[in-house]
Amino acid sequence: MSRLWDFIAPPGTQGIDGVFHGREATVHLAQLERASIFGGAPESLRGRSVLLAVRDQLAAALALVELDGVARRMVLCTPDLTHEQLAGVAETAEAEAIVLDPASHPAAAFAASRAGSIASVEVSPLPAPANVDRARDGRTEWVLLTSGTTGTPKLVLHSLDSLGGALATQTQGGARMVWSTFYDIRRYGGLQIFLRAVLSRSPLVLSSAGESPREFFTRGAAARVTHISGTPSHWRRVLMSGDASVIDPDYVRASGEVADQALLDSLHAAYPRARIAHAFASTEAGVAFDVNDGRAGFPQELLSRGGDIELRVTDQTLRIRSRRNAVRYLGAAAAVLRSEDGFVDTGDMVELVDGRYYFRGRRGGVINVGGLKVYPEEVEAVLNADSRVRMSLVRAKKSPITGALVIADVVLSDPAPGAQAADAETVKAELLAACRRALAAHKVPAMLRFVPSLEVTAAGKLIRPAG
């Protein structure tokens, strides 16, 4: 693929079908034929390494369309970056310009502090009439940031082809789709939905930080959303809110975290006519597969299916080789992204049980109990299987005897049992008994407590504090 604009306005077509629905406004992509959010500045960014540091998702979506094929490199900065992180990203990316919007206060402060060394361009909330030349073509590097770190994130280099090449053939023709996602489109999971919408010239409903599920779904229902994605934590929040019925989608997808059987069953119950899928993807490895059979894990035969995506399990870790892998990490001292044989080590641990692989957790997230391994997600799957549990978080607590103990925080679907101490103790005892039946003794939580909620990251994943 050359650039996004070729898919938005292919030669010989009459008009453009795509539309972005933001929280405050709706923009038809046809407007970009004679307008720009950059005013008269798009050409000033041609051939430059550009940090996209806007906070508003609608502005970010429009900027991606306008900058692809113009900028030499686009760095998709997430709104949660600190000043120090943004400075590190700018240095590693060899940034020459930064794109801001009125809400970009930390980014604006950073830009001001670097006056003279980096150009600052502020976008307008909506496209304004401008004389824009969309005919000129170029190749743009897409740079995404890894999440889950307090230091400078790793910068992962992709091309438009590695991000969306496979989607270009998957999204052509068929029934009309309206896409939406809880994800921020500057993260890999959200960017995939953005690209699916753009490449199929379909409407896209963008989420907004701080928006409740009811507000988001009300906007989605008005736009008649048919396809929607989010992390399991996103979906558990929806199920807890009681607002799932506000939308009636054809396709519901979970990715970014382990989708256990309890969640998949709950989604089937909430959306009985929808196709429920869970997918595996990472910023470095790209999309590996979708699972559409309603079961957690993935079938063993995926490892021998052939085709463009190759899967391998080595030392219980999933490895992926495909043209959707990232190119490399940026930076002079960057780590090696692929092994010598071209596979990307995802760091996700899997276990084969009766012809099916199940995700057990991240290699770096294991709890060591007296020399024995415990994967938090395995314990959470047992707890979440109880209909009284909406979500759980298993973590480590330091112990002078075993090194660590397994602790579980549980959010109940109906908090009523917690109102009476006797009821709470009964539920707690039954949950621990279920763990003893399903798990080895060292994996059973030494302590279980009920909590009203659990924290999630800006990417929609459970925050797993160190013990």
Solvent accessible surface area in square Angstrom, and as a share of the most:
residue,aa,sasa,rsa
1,M,50,0.22
2,S,31,0.20
3,R,26,0.10
4,L,0,0.00
5,W,23,0.08
6,D,51,0.26
7,F,42,0.18
8,I,1,0.00
9,A,26,0.20
10,P,28,0.18
11,P,131,0.83
12,G,80,0.77
13,T,64,0.37
14,Q,176,0.78
15,G,50,0.48
16,I,19,0.10
17,D,102,0.53
18,G,2,0.02
19,V,11,0.06
20,F,1,0.01
21,H,44,0.20
22,G,8,0.08
23,R,98,0.36
24,E,156,0.70
25,A,29,0.23
26,T,63,0.37
27,V,1,0.00
28,H,100,0.45
29,L,3,0.01
30,A,34,0.26
31,Q,76,0.34
32,L,0,0.00
33,E,69,0.31
34,R,181,0.66
35,A,10,0.08
36,S,0,0.00
37,I,1,0.01
38,F,10,0.04
39,G,27,0.26
40,G,83,0.80
41,A,24,0.19
42,P,14,0.09
43,E,79,0.35
44,S,60,0.39
45,L,0,0.00
46,R,54,0.20
47,G,43,0.41
48,R,83,0.30
49,S,0,0.00
50,V,0,0.00
51,L,0,0.00
52,L,0,0.00
53,A,10,0.08
54,V,1,0.00
55,R,87,0.32
56,D,66,0.34
57,Q,19,0.08
58,L,10,0.05
59,A,1,0.01
60,A,0,0.00
61,A,0,0.00
62,L,0,0.00
63,A,0,0.00
64,L,0,0.00
65,V,3,0.02
66,E,4,0.02
67,L,1,0.01
68,D,6,0.03
69,G,2,0.02
70,V,21,0.12
71,A,2,0.01
72,R,88,0.32
73,R,16,0.06
74,M,0,0.00
75,V,0,0.00
76,L,0,0.00
77,C,3,0.02
78,T,9,0.05
79,P,38,0.24
80,D,78,0.41
81,L,20,0.10
82,T,68,0.39
83,H,78,0.35
84,E,129,0.58
85,Q,21,0.10
86,L,8,0.04
87,A,34,0.26
88,G,17,0.17
89,V,0,0.00
90,A,1,0.00
91,E,130,0.58
92,T,42,0.25
93,A,0,0.00
94,E,115,0.52
95,A,10,0.08
96,E,68,0.31
97,A,0,0.00
98,I,0,0.00
99,V,0,0.00
100,L,10,0.05
101,D,9,0.05
102,P,81,0.51
103,A,45,0.35
104,S,2,0.01
105,H,131,0.58
106,P,49,0.31
107,A,7,0.05
108,A,43,0.33
109,A,58,0.45
110,F,2,0.01
111,A,8,0.06
112,A,74,0.58
113,S,79,0.51
114,R,79,0.29
115,A,84,0.65
116,G,87,0.83
117,S,72,0.46
118,I,11,0.06
119,A,37,0.28
120,S,65,0.42
121,V,19,0.11
122,E,109,0.49
123,V,4,0.02
124,S,38,0.24
125,P,91,0.57
126,L,83,0.41
127,P,16,0.10
128,A,39,0.30
129,P,126,0.79
130,A,26,0.20
131,N,160,0.82
132,V,28,0.16
133,D,68,0.35
134,R,32,0.12
135,A,84,0.65
136,R,123,0.45
137,D,91,0.47
138,G,26,0.25
139,R,176,0.64
140,T,11,0.06
141,E,55,0.25
142,W,0,0.00
143,V,0,0.00
144,L,1,0.00
145,L,14,0.07
146,T,25,0.15
147,S,61,0.39
148,G,82,0.78
149,T,62,0.36
150,T,139,0.81
151,G,37,0.36
152,T,69,0.40
153,P,8,0.05
154,K,103,0.44
155,L,4,0.02
156,V,0,0.00
157,L,8,0.04
158,H,2,0.01
159,S,42,0.27
160,L,7,0.04
161,D,54,0.28
162,S,6,0.04
163,L,0,0.00
164,G,0,0.00
165,G,8,0.08
166,A,17,0.13
167,L,0,0.00
168,A,15,0.12
169,T,113,0.66
170,Q,107,0.48
171,T,5,0.03
172,Q,87,0.39
173,G,65,0.62
174,G,80,0.77
175,A,89,0.69
176,R,167,0.61
177,M,32,0.14
178,V,0,0.00
179,W,7,0.02
180,S,1,0.00
181,T,1,0.00
182,F,25,0.11
183,Y,13,0.05
184,D,23,0.12
185,I,0,0.00
186,R,2,0.01
187,R,24,0.09
188,Y,12,0.05
189,G,20,0.19
190,G,0,0.00
191,L,0,0.00
192,Q,5,0.02
193,I,3,0.01
194,F,0,0.00
195,L,0,0.00
196,R,31,0.11
197,A,0,0.00
198,V,3,0.02
199,L,0,0.00
200,S,21,0.14
201,R,69,0.25
202,S,10,0.07
203,P,11,0.07
204,L,0,0.00
205,V,0,0.00
206,L,2,0.01
207,S,16,0.10
208,S,33,0.21
209,A,102,0.79
210,G,82,0.79
211,E,12,0.05
212,S,39,0.25
213,P,10,0.06
214,R,131,0.48
215,E,78,0.35
216,F,6,0.03
217,F,2,0.01
218,T,72,0.42
219,R,48,0.18
220,G,3,0.03
221,A,42,0.33
222,A,89,0.69
223,A,18,0.14
224,R,191,0.70
225,V,10,0.05
226,T,24,0.14
227,H,25,0.11
228,I,3,0.02
229,S,2,0.02
230,G,0,0.00
231,T,0,0.00
232,P,0,0.00
233,S,4,0.02
234,H,26,0.12
235,W,0,0.00
236,R,16,0.06
237,R,119,0.43
238,V,0,0.00
239,L,26,0.13
240,M,77,0.34
241,S,49,0.32
242,G,57,0.55
243,D,13,0.07
244,A,12,0.09
245,S,99,0.64
246,V,41,0.24
247,I,9,0.04
248,D,91,0.47
249,P,0,0.00
250,D,55,0.28
251,Y,12,0.05
252,V,0,0.00
253,R,12,0.04
254,A,0,0.00
255,S,11,0.07
256,G,34,0.32
257,E,44,0.20
258,V,42,0.24
259,A,7,0.05
260,D,11,0.06
261,Q,73,0.32
262,A,23,0.18
263,L,5,0.03
264,L,1,0.01
265,D,73,0.38
266,S,32,0.20
267,L,1,0.00
268,H,70,0.31
269,A,81,0.63
270,A,35,0.27
271,Y,6,0.02
272,P,113,0.71
273,R,142,0.52
274,A,9,0.07
275,R,128,0.47
276,I,5,0.02
277,A,0,0.00
278,H,14,0.06
279,A,10,0.08
280,F,23,0.10
281,A,28,0.22
282,S,29,0.19
283,T,23,0.13
284,E,32,0.14
285,A,0,0.00
286,G,0,0.00
287,V,11,0.06
288,A,1,0.01
289,F,10,0.04
290,D,54,0.28
291,V,6,0.04
292,N,72,0.37
293,D,79,0.41
294,G,16,0.15
295,R,117,0.43
296,A,12,0.09
297,G,5,0.05
298,F,0,0.00
299,P,29,0.18
300,Q,77,0.34
301,E,113,0.51
302,L,29,0.14
303,L,49,0.25
304,S,94,0.60
305,R,102,0.37
306,G,44,0.42
307,G,70,0.67
308,D,99,0.51
309,I,32,0.16
310,E,68,0.31
311,L,10,0.05
312,R,97,0.35
313,V,40,0.23
314,T,48,0.28
315,D,119,0.62
316,Q,105,0.46
317,T,1,0.00
318,L,0,0.00
319,R,45,0.17
320,I,0,0.00
321,R,76,0.28
322,S,11,0.07
323,R,120,0.44
324,R,10,0.04
325,N,3,0.01
326,A,0,0.00
327,V,72,0.42
328,R,108,0.40
329,Y,25,0.10
330,L,13,0.06
331,G,36,0.35
332,A,122,0.95
333,A,105,0.81
334,A,41,0.32
335,A,58,0.45
336,V,132,0.76
337,L,18,0.09
338,R,83,0.30
339,S,58,0.38
340,E,188,0.84
341,D,63,0.33
342,G,16,0.16
343,F,10,0.04
344,V,4,0.03
345,D,55,0.29
346,T,12,0.07
347,G,4,0.04
348,D,22,0.12
349,M,14,0.06
350,V,2,0.01
351,E,67,0.30
352,L,78,0.39
353,V,58,0.33
354,D,145,0.75
355,G,37,0.35
356,R,9,0.03
357,Y,21,0.08
358,Y,55,0.21
359,F,28,0.12
360,R,46,0.17
361,G,3,0.03
362,R,124,0.45
363,R,111,0.41
364,G,81,0.78
365,G,33,0.32
366,V,52,0.30
367,I,8,0.04
368,N,85,0.43
369,V,18,0.10
370,G,53,0.51
371,G,59,0.56
372,L,95,0.47
373,K,122,0.52
374,V,0,0.00
375,Y,28,0.11
376,P,7,0.05
377,E,23,0.10
378,E,27,0.12
379,V,0,0.00
380,E,10,0.05
381,A,36,0.28
382,V,30,0.17
383,L,1,0.01
384,N,10,0.05
385,A,73,0.56
386,D,33,0.17
387,S,105,0.68
388,R,83,0.30
389,V,7,0.04
390,R,50,0.18
391,M,11,0.05
392,S,2,0.01
393,L,10,0.05
394,V,1,0.01
395,R,56,0.21
396,A,22,0.17
397,K,93,0.40
398,K,156,0.66
399,S,15,0.10
400,P,141,0.88
401,I,160,0.81
402,T,44,0.26
403,G,49,0.48
404,A,11,0.09
405,L,62,0.31
406,V,3,0.02
407,I,1,0.01
408,A,0,0.00
409,D,6,0.03
410,V,0,0.00
411,V,3,0.02
412,L,13,0.06
413,S,44,0.28
414,D,86,0.45
415,P,102,0.64
416,A,59,0.46
417,P,29,0.18
418,G,40,0.38
419,A,80,0.62
420,Q,111,0.49
421,A,80,0.62
422,A,77,0.60
423,D,70,0.36
424,A,13,0.10
425,E,99,0.44
426,T,73,0.42
427,V,9,0.05
428,K,48,0.20
429,A,58,0.45
430,E,75,0.34
431,L,1,0.01
432,L,26,0.13
433,A,34,0.26
434,A,24,0.19
435,C,0,0.00
436,R,145,0.53
437,R,184,0.67
438,A,67,0.52
439,L,20,0.10
440,A,51,0.40
441,A,93,0.72
442,H,45,0.20
443,K,36,0.15
444,V,22,0.13
445,P,6,0.04
446,A,66,0.51
447,M,91,0.41
448,L,6,0.03
449,R,115,0.42
450,F,52,0.22
451,V,24,0.14
452,P,122,0.76
453,S,75,0.48
454,L,28,0.14
455,E,131,0.59
456,V,67,0.38
457,T,50,0.29
458,A,72,0.56
459,A,7,0.06
460,G,2,0.02
461,K,69,0.29
462,L,16,0.08
463,I,65,0.33
464,R,93,0.34
465,P,70,0.44
466,A,103,0.80
467,G,44,0.43
